[in-house]
Amino acid sequence: MSLIVKSKIRDIAKDEGMNVSQDADRAFEKEMEQIVRKAIYRAKENGRSTIKGRDI
């Protein structure tokens, strides 16, 4: 399951005259998964089952 839209990241990079390598794609995926897991942890620690912006 992909957590990011690679084409959107590539569009942002392209607007700045940059390219995105495949290993960067994997790094973006890994980083996003860590962000989501951290937000889940914070929400649970606060007794909620809903992730809120402040958990990110």
Order of alpha helices (4+ residues) and beta strands (2+ residues): alpha-alpha
